[in-house]
């Protein structure tokens, strides 16, 4: 297996993509957006205090998003995706 493709990745795009994915997840679960509905759907009692979050609760998903962004970047390089339209199709297929 060759790791030459990793050197050809646009690392700024990979990092920005991972951060955007992380921010969308934060927005999704925010009480102002869908957080309250999500809590209601899982049976969360709004009167109950939320659990304390550790740094790992944020670091692990961020690391996973970074790995996914690298994988999609490698997939894009392997398929020759280089336009917005092709990127949309790639995102839909990968998703």
N, CA, C and O atoms as CSV, one atom per row, in Angstrom:
chain,resi,resn,atom,element,x,y,z
A,1,UNK,N,N,0.842,-1.171,0.000
A,1,UNK,CA,C,0.000,0.000,0.000
A,1,UNK,C,C,0.892,1.241,0.000
A,1,UNK,O,O,1.871,1.320,0.743
A,2,UNK,N,N,0.539,2.196,-0.838
A,2,UNK,CA,C,1.324,3.416,-0.957
A,2,UNK,C,C,0.592,4.569,-0.277
A,2,UNK,O,O,-0.624,4.721,-0.391
A,3,UNK,N,N,1.369,5.364,0.426
A,3,UNK,CA,C,0.791,6.513,1.115
A,3,UNK,C,C,1.105,7.815,0.383
A,3,UNK,O,O,1.003,8.894,0.966
A,4,UNK,N,N,1.486,7.721,-0.891
A,4,UNK,CA,C,1.801,8.912,-1.673
A,4,UNK,C,C,0.590,9.830,-1.821
A,4,UNK,O,O,0.744,11.050,-1.881
A,5,UNK,N,N,-0.600,9.262,-1.879
A,5,UNK,CA,C,-1.812,10.062,-2.061
A,5,UNK,C,C,-2.052,10.994,-0.869
A,5,UNK,O,O,-2.662,12.052,-1.023
A,6,UNK,N,N,-1.575,10.606,0.316
A,6,UNK,CA,C,-1.752,11.468,1.489
A,6,UNK,C,C,-0.987,12.773,1.336
A,6,UNK,O,O,-1.434,13.816,1.813
A,7,UNK,N,N,0.163,12.722,0.674
A,7,UNK,CA,C,0.944,13.925,0.460
A,7,UNK,C,C,0.321,14.862,-0.559
A,7,UNK,O,O,0.636,16.051,-0.593
A,8,UNK,N,N,-0.564,14.324,-1.388
A,8,UNK,CA,C,-1.200,15.131,-2.423
A,8,UNK,C,C,-2.536,15.717,-1.982
A,8,UNK,O,O,-3.148,16.489,-2.720
A,9,UNK,N,N,-2.987,15.361,-0.801
A,9,UNK,CA,C,-4.258,15.894,-0.308
A,9,UNK,C,C,-4.132,17.376,0.015
A,9,UNK,O,O,-3.064,17.853,0.399
A,10,UNK,N,N,-5.217,18.081,-0.142
A,10,UNK,CA,C,-5.296,19.473,0.282
A,10,UNK,C,C,-5.653,19.435,1.771
A,10,UNK,O,O,-6.828,19.352,2.129
A,11,UNK,N,N,-4.647,19.495,2.626
A,11,UNK,CA,C,-4.855,19.314,4.063
A,11,UNK,C,C,-5.686,20.423,4.676
A,11,UNK,O,O,-6.417,20.196,5.641
A,12,UNK,N,N,-5.580,21.617,4.125
A,12,UNK,CA,C,-6.421,22.702,4.626
A,12,UNK,C,C,-7.892,22.369,4.374
A,12,UNK,O,O,-8.737,22.581,5.244
A,13,UNK,N,N,-8.192,21.853,3.191
A,13,UNK,CA,C,-9.569,21.470,2.873
A,13,UNK,C,C,-10.046,20.322,3.768
A,13,UNK,O,O,-11.203,20.298,4.188
A,14,UNK,N,N,-9.160,19.382,4.054
A,14,UNK,CA,C,-9.513,18.254,4.927
A,14,UNK,C,C,-9.851,18.759,6.330
A,14,UNK,O,O,-10.852,18.349,6.917
A,15,UNK,N,N,-9.021,19.641,6.858
A,15,UNK,CA,C,-9.249,20.166,8.213
A,15,UNK,C,C,-10.506,21.027,8.258
A,15,UNK,O,O,-11.305,20.915,9.187
A,16,UNK,N,N,-10.679,21.880,7.261
A,16,UNK,CA,C,-11.885,22.719,7.210
A,16,UNK,C,C,-13.130,21.855,7.074
A,16,UNK,O,O,-14.145,22.124,7.716
A,17,UNK,N,N,-13.061,20.819,6.244
A,17,UNK,CA,C,-14.201,19.912,6.093
A,17,UNK,C,C,-14.561,19.220,7.395
A,17,UNK,O,O,-15.739,19.105,7.731
A,18,UNK,N,N,-13.559,18.759,8.130
A,18,UNK,CA,C,-13.808,18.101,9.415
A,18,UNK,C,C,-14.408,19.082,10.418
A,18,UNK,O,O,-15.320,18.726,11.164
A,19,UNK,N,N,-13.903,20.309,10.440
A,19,UNK,CA,C,-14.433,21.309,11.371
A,19,UNK,C,C,-15.866,21.706,11.021
A,19,UNK,O,O,-16.687,21.917,11.913
A,20,UNK,N,N,-16.166,21.808,9.735
A,20,UNK,CA,C,-17.544,22.124,9.325
A,20,UNK,C,C,-18.483,20.996,9.720
A,20,UNK,O,O,-19.590,21.247,10.197
A,21,UNK,N,N,-18.050,19.753,9.525
A,21,UNK,CA,C,-18.876,18.612,9.919
A,21,UNK,C,C,-19.119,18.623,11.428
A,21,UNK,O,O,-20.228,18.347,11.884
A,22,UNK,N,N,-18.080,18.943,12.201
A,22,UNK,CA,C,-18.207,19.037,13.650
A,22,UNK,C,C,-19.178,20.160,14.032
A,22,UNK,O,O,-20.009,19.985,14.923
A,23,UNK,N,N,-19.074,21.307,13.362
A,23,UNK,CA,C,-19.956,22.439,13.655
A,23,UNK,C,C,-21.402,22.117,13.290
A,23,UNK,O,O,-22.322,22.514,14.005
A,24,UNK,N,N,-21.611,21.408,12.195
A,24,UNK,CA,C,-22.982,21.018,11.828
A,24,UNK,C,C,-23.581,20.074,12.868
A,24,UNK,O,O,-24.770,20.154,13.179
A,25,UNK,N,N,-22.753,19.185,13.399
A,25,UNK,CA,C,-23.223,18.295,14.463
A,25,UNK,C,C,-23.584,19.073,15.713
A,25,UNK,O,O,-24.588,18.781,16.361
A,26,UNK,N,N,-22.772,20.062,16.055
A,26,UNK,CA,C,-23.075,20.897,17.226
A,26,UNK,C,C,-24.359,21.673,17.013
A,26,UNK,O,O,-25.173,21.801,17.928
A,27,UNK,N,N,-24.541,22.186,15.817
A,27,UNK,CA,C,-25.766,22.920,15.504
A,27,UNK,C,C,-26.985,22.001,15.545
A,27,UNK,O,O,-28.042,22.383,16.047
A,28,UNK,N,N,-26.833,20.810,15.021
A,28,UNK,CA,C,-27.942,19.849,14.961
A,28,UNK,C,C,-28.491,19.542,16.354
A,28,UNK,O,O,-29.705,19.476,16.547
A,29,UNK,N,N,-27.599,19.355,17.318
A,29,UNK,CA,C,-28.025,19.000,18.672
A,29,UNK,C,C,-28.220,20.203,19.583
A,29,UNK,O,O,-28.529,20.034,20.762
A,30,UNK,N,N,-28.048,21.399,19.067
A,30,UNK,CA,C,-28.262,22.601,19.869
A,30,UNK,C,C,-29.744,22.740,20.206
A,30,UNK,O,O,-30.593,22.464,19.359
A,31,UNK,N,N,-30.066,23.162,21.420
A,31,UNK,CA,C,-31.479,23.306,21.803
A,31,UNK,C,C,-32.243,24.276,20.902
A,31,UNK,O,O,-33.453,24.129,20.731
A,32,UNK,N,N,-31.564,25.250,20.329
A,32,UNK,CA,C,-32.240,26.227,19.486
A,32,UNK,C,C,-32.639,25.627,18.136
A,32,UNK,O,O,-33.506,26.182,17.462
A,33,UNK,N,N,-32.042,24.528,17.729
A,33,UNK,CA,C,-32.345,23.950,16.431
A,33,UNK,C,C,-33.181,22.682,16.599
A,33,UNK,O,O,-34.409,22.765,16.579
A,34,UNK,N,N,-32.573,21.538,16.760
A,34,UNK,CA,C,-33.314,20.283,16.906
A,34,UNK,C,C,-33.029,19.572,18.223
A,34,UNK,O,O,-33.512,18.461,18.443
A,35,UNK,N,N,-32.251,20.198,19.099
A,35,UNK,CA,C,-31.858,19.557,20.347
A,35,UNK,C,C,-33.014,19.155,21.236
A,35,UNK,O,O,-33.029,18.049,21.776
A,36,UNK,N,N,-33.973,20.031,21.392
A,36,UNK,CA,C,-35.120,19.705,22.261
A,36,UNK,C,C,-35.957,18.579,21.655
A,36,UNK,O,O,-36.409,17.686,22.371
A,37,UNK,N,N,-36.160,18.620,20.352
A,37,UNK,CA,C,-36.908,17.534,19.695
A,37,UNK,C,C,-36.161,16.224,19.810
A,37,UNK,O,O,-36.766,15.176,20.041
A,38,UNK,N,N,-34.824,16.277,19.648
A,38,UNK,CA,C,-34.022,15.071,19.770
A,38,UNK,C,C,-34.131,14.514,21.183
A,38,UNK,O,O,-34.301,13.308,21.358
A,39,UNK,N,N,-34.037,15.379,22.199
A,39,UNK,CA,C,-34.154,14.924,23.583
A,39,UNK,C,C,-35.524,14.296,23.833
A,39,UNK,O,O,-35.624,13.268,24.502
A,40,UNK,N,N,-36.563,14.905,23.303
A,40,UNK,CA,C,-37.907,14.361,23.474
A,40,UNK,C,C,-38.035,13.003,22.786
A,40,UNK,O,O,-38.683,12.100,23.315
A,41,UNK,N,N,-37.418,12.851,21.604
A,41,UNK,CA,C,-37.533,11.595,20.862
A,41,UNK,C,C,-36.818,10.440,21.553
A,41,UNK,O,O,-37.202,9.284,21.375
A,42,UNK,N,N,-35.778,10.736,22.344
A,42,UNK,CA,C,-35.089,9.661,23.057
A,42,UNK,C,C,-35.616,9.493,24.477
A,42,UNK,O,O,-35.110,8.667,25.237
A,43,UNK,N,N,-36.629,10.272,24.834
A,43,UNK,CA,C,-37.249,10.131,26.143
A,43,UNK,C,C,-36.510,10.862,27.252
A,43,UNK,O,O,-36.653,10.506,28.422
A,44,UNK,N,N,-35.734,11.864,26.913
A,44,UNK,CA,C,-34.984,12.631,27.906
A,44,UNK,C,C,-35.930,13.531,28.679
A,44,UNK,O,O,-36.738,14.244,28.083
A,45,UNK,N,N,-35.837,13.504,29.989
A,45,UNK,CA,C,-36.648,14.364,30.848
A,45,UNK,C,C,-36.000,15.745,30.905
A,45,UNK,O,O,-34.870,15.860,31.381
A,46,UNK,N,N,-36.678,16.801,30.436
A,46,UNK,CA,C,-36.059,18.123,30.426
A,46,UNK,C,C,-35.778,18.684,31.822
A,46,UNK,O,O,-34.974,19.605,31.965
A,47,UNK,N,N,-36.420,18.147,32.836
A,47,UNK,CA,C,-36.186,18.595,34.210
A,47,UNK,C,C,-34.893,18.022,34.782
A,47,UNK,O,O,-34.330,18.559,35.736
A,48,UNK,N,N,-34.435,16.931,34.189
A,48,UNK,CA,C,-33.217,16.276,34.667
A,48,UNK,C,C,-31.984,17.044,34.204
A,48,UNK,O,O,-31.952,17.553,33.084
A,49,UNK,N,N,-30.989,17.125,35.049
A,49,UNK,CA,C,-29.749,17.830,34.702
A,49,UNK,C,C,-28.988,17.036,33.639
A,49,UNK,O,O,-28.908,15.811,33.721
A,50,UNK,N,N,-28.434,17.725,32.650
A,50,UNK,CA,C,-27.662,17.011,31.625
A,50,UNK,C,C,-26.369,16.455,32.214
A,50,UNK,O,O,-25.835,17.008,33.176
A,51,UNK,N,N,-25.865,15.367,31.641
A,51,UNK,CA,C,-24.621,14.791,32.162
A,51,UNK,C,C,-23.433,15.705,31.873
A,51,UNK,O,O,-23.444,16.478,30.915
A,52,UNK,N,N,-22.424,15.604,32.709
A,52,UNK,CA,C,-21.198,16.383,32.507
A,52,UNK,C,C,-20.433,15.799,31.314
A,52,UNK,O,O,-20.247,14.587,31.215
A,53,UNK,N,N,-20.002,16.667,30.429
A,53,UNK,CA,C,-19.279,16.225,29.240
A,53,UNK,C,C,-17.777,16.368,29.485
A,53,UNK,O,O,-17.306,17.385,29.995
A,54,UNK,N,N,-17.049,15.337,29.113
A,54,UNK,CA,C,-15.586,15.395,29.225
A,54,UNK,C,C,-15.003,15.863,27.894
A,54,UNK,O,O,-15.709,15.951,26.889
A,55,UNK,N,N,-13.731,16.154,27.903
A,55,UNK,CA,C,-13.064,16.582,26.672
A,55,UNK,C,C,-13.087,15.477,25.626
A,55,UNK,O,O,-13.128,15.757,24.428
A,56,UNK,N,N,-13.061,14.223,26.068
A,56,UNK,CA,C,-13.090,13.101,25.131
A,56,UNK,C,C,-14.409,13.045,24.362
A,56,UNK,O,O,-14.444,12.572,23.226
A,57,UNK,N,N,-15.477,13.518,24.966
A,57,UNK,CA,C,-16.773,13.513,24.289
A,57,UNK,C,C,-16.772,14.432,23.078
A,57,UNK,O,O,-17.604,14.282,22.184
A,58,UNK,N,N,-15.856,15.372,23.043
A,58,UNK,CA,C,-15.720,16.270,21.894
A,58,UNK,C,C,-14.544,15.859,21.003
A,58,UNK,O,O,-14.620,15.990,19.781
A,59,UNK,N,N,-13.465,15.367,21.603
A,59,UNK,CA,C,-12.259,15.039,20.844
A,59,UNK,C,C,-12.448,13.800,19.969
A,59,UNK,O,O,-11.964,13.767,18.838
A,60,UNK,N,N,-13.138,12.794,20.471
A,60,UNK,CA,C,-13.305,11.553,19.708
A,60,UNK,C,C,-14.121,11.793,18.430
A,60,UNK,O,O,-13.692,11.356,17.362
A,61,UNK,N,N,-15.277,12.468,18.493
A,61,UNK,CA,C,-15.978,12.738,17.231
A,61,UNK,C,C,-15.169,13.623,16.282
A,61,UNK,O,O,-15.200,13.409,15.071
A,62,UNK,N,N,-14.456,14.599,16.805
A,62,UNK,CA,C,-13.657,15.460,15.945
A,62,UNK,C,C,-12.575,14.650,15.232
A,62,UNK,O,O,-12.325,14.863,14.045
A,63,UNK,N,N,-11.941,13.736,15.935
A,63,UNK,CA,C,-10.944,12.864,15.320
A,63,UNK,C,C,-11.595,11.963,14.267
A,63,UNK,O,O,-11.028,11.746,13.196
A,64,UNK,N,N,-12.769,11.448,14.569
A,64,UNK,CA,C,-13.485,10.608,13.594
A,64,UNK,C,C,-13.853,11.410,12.354
A,64,UNK,O,O,-13.765,10.892,11.241
A,65,UNK,N,N,-14.265,12.663,12.522
A,65,UNK,CA,C,-14.596,13.508,11.378
A,65,UNK,C,C,-13.355,13.798,10.545
A,65,UNK,O,O,-13.434,13.888,9.320
A,66,UNK,N,N,-12.221,13.944,11.198
A,66,UNK,CA,C,-10.973,14.169,10.478
A,66,UNK,C,C,-10.613,12.938,9.647
A,66,UNK,O,O,-10.205,13.073,8.493
A,67,UNK,N,N,-10.757,11.755,10.211
A,67,UNK,CA,C,-10.483,10.513,9.479
A,67,UNK,C,C,-11.443,10.383,8.296
A,67,UNK,O,O,-11.033,9.989,7.204
A,68,UNK,N,N,-12.717,10.712,8.508
A,68,UNK,CA,C,-13.686,10.647,7.409
A,68,UNK,C,C,-13.362,11.648,6.315
A,68,UNK,O,O,-13.524,11.338,5.135
A,69,UNK,N,N,-12.910,12.840,6.676
A,69,UNK,CA,C,-12.554,13.847,5.682
A,69,UNK,C,C,-11.340,13.393,4.869
A,69,UNK,O,O,-11.284,13.632,3.663
A,70,UNK,N,N,-10.378,12.747,5.508
A,70,UNK,CA,C,-9.225,12.198,4.790
A,70,UNK,C,C,-9.691,11.113,3.823
A,70,UNK,O,O,-9.251,11.067,2.674
A,71,UNK,N,N,-10.584,10.237,4.294
A,71,UNK,CA,C,-11.080,9.154,3.437
A,71,UNK,C,C,-11.820,9.706,2.223
A,71,UNK,O,O,-11.629,9.216,1.110
A,72,UNK,N,N,-12.650,10.705,2.421
A,72,UNK,CA,C,-13.372,11.303,1.295
A,72,UNK,C,C,-12.396,12.013,0.362
A,72,UNK,O,O,-12.568,11.971,-0.856
A,73,UNK,N,N,-11.379,12.662,0.914
A,73,UNK,CA,C,-10.360,13.298,0.084
A,73,UNK,C,C,-9.608,12.291,-0.767
A,73,UNK,O,O,-9.341,12.544,-1.942
A,74,UNK,N,N,-9.267,11.150,-0.183
A,74,UNK,CA,C,-8.596,10.092,-0.944
A,74,UNK,C,C,-9.527,9.510,-2.000
A,74,UNK,O,O,-9.104,9.206,-3.115
A,75,UNK,N,N,-10.784,9.359,-1.641
A,75,UNK,CA,C,-11.794,8.860,-2.580
A,75,UNK,C,C,-11.954,9.836,-3.747
A,75,UNK,O,O,-12.071,9.415,-4.898
A,76,UNK,N,N,-11.960,11.122,-3.455
A,76,UNK,CA,C,-12.068,12.140,-4.500
A,76,UNK,C,C,-10.849,12.113,-5.411
A,76,UNK,O,O,-10.979,12.243,-6.628
A,77,UNK,N,N,-9.673,11.946,-4.834
A,77,UNK,CA,C,-8.456,11.883,-5.644
A,77,UNK,C,C,-8.452,10.638,-6.521
A,77,UNK,O,O,-8.041,10.687,-7.680
A,78,UNK,N,N,-8.910,9.525,-5.964
A,78,UNK,CA,C,-8.915,8.272,-6.720
A,78,UNK,C,C,-9.910,8.294,-7.870
A,78,UNK,O,O,-9.689,7.653,-8.898
A,79,UNK,N,N,-11.001,9.028,-7.703
A,79,UNK,CA,C,-12.020,9.079,-8.753
A,79,UNK,C,C,-11.851,10.268,-9.681
A,79,UNK,O,O,-12.592,10.399,-10.656
A,80,UNK,N,N,-10.893,11.134,-9.399
A,80,UNK,CA,C,-10.661,12.294,-10.248
A,80,UNK,C,C,-11.705,13.386,-10.091
A,80,UNK,O,O,-11.920,14.174,-11.012
A,81,UNK,N,N,-12.343,13.441,-8.955
A,81,UNK,CA,C,-13.364,14.457,-8.686
A,81,UNK,C,C,-12.681,15.805,-8.516
A,81,UNK,O,O,-11.845,15.989,-7.631
A,82,UNK,N,N,-13.061,16.762,-9.395
A,82,UNK,CA,C,-12.422,18.071,-9.296
A,82,UNK,C,C,-13.351,19.242,-9.613
A,82,UNK,O,O,-12.886,20.373,-9.747
A,83,UNK,N,N,-14.638,18.992,-9.733
A,83,UNK,CA,C,-15.583,20.089,-9.930
A,83,UNK,C,C,-16.633,20.051,-8.829
A,83,UNK,O,O,-16.770,19.051,-8.124
A,84,UNK,N,N,-17.361,21.128,-8.688
A,84,UNK,CA,C,-18.401,21.186,-7.663
A,84,UNK,C,C,-19.471,20.120,-7.898
A,84,UNK,O,O,-19.884,19.439,-6.960
A,85,UNK,N,N,-19.912,19.975,-9.121
A,85,UNK,CA,C,-20.931,18.983,-9.443
A,85,UNK,C,C,-20.474,17.574,-9.135
A,85,UNK,O,O,-21.223,16.780,-8.567
A,86,UNK,N,N,-19.231,17.261,-9.513
A,86,UNK,CA,C,-18.695,15.952,-9.200
A,86,UNK,C,C,-18.551,15.751,-7.686
A,86,UNK,O,O,-18.743,14.649,-7.171
A,87,UNK,N,N,-18.209,16.841,-6.986
A,87,UNK,CA,C,-18.097,16.766,-5.535
A,87,UNK,C,C,-19.426,16.499,-4.869
A,87,UNK,O,O,-19.496,15.753,-3.891
A,88,UNK,N,N,-20.491,17.106,-5.393
A,88,UNK,CA,C,-21.833,16.862,-4.854
A,88,UNK,C,C,-22.221,15.406,-5.058
A,88,UNK,O,O,-22.739,14.759,-4.149
A,89,UNK,N,N,-21.965,14.893,-6.265
A,89,UNK,CA,C,-22.291,13.496,-6.551
A,89,UNK,C,C,-21.464,12.576,-5.651
A,89,UNK,O,O,-21.993,11.612,-5.098
A,90,UNK,N,N,-20.179,12.868,-5.503
A,90,UNK,CA,C,-19.331,12.071,-4.626
A,90,UNK,C,C,-19.841,12.093,-3.194
A,90,UNK,O,O,-19.869,11.058,-2.528
A,91,UNK,N,N,-20.244,13.264,-2.717
A,91,UNK,CA,C,-20.783,13.366,-1.365
A,91,UNK,C,C,-22.055,12.558,-1.181
A,91,UNK,O,O,-22.249,11.921,-0.145
A,92,UNK,N,N,-22.926,12.585,-2.189
A,92,UNK,CA,C,-24.166,11.809,-2.109
A,92,UNK,C,C,-23.874,10.301,-2.132
A,92,UNK,O,O,-24.497,9.534,-1.398
A,93,UNK,N,N,-22.935,9.888,-2.967
A,93,UNK,CA,C,-22.586,8.471,-3.045
A,93,UNK,C,C,-21.898,8.014,-1.752
A,93,UNK,O,O,-22.214,6.954,-1.214
A,94,UNK,N,N,-20.959,8.823,-1.266
A,94,UNK,CA,C,-20.235,8.446,-0.047
A,94,UNK,C,C,-21.155,8.480,1.169
A,94,UNK,O,O,-21.007,7.678,2.091
A,95,UNK,N,N,-22.101,9.409,1.164
A,95,UNK,CA,C,-23.018,9.531,2.294
A,95,UNK,C,C,-23.967,8.379,2.373
A,95,UNK,O,O,-24.807,8.330,3.271
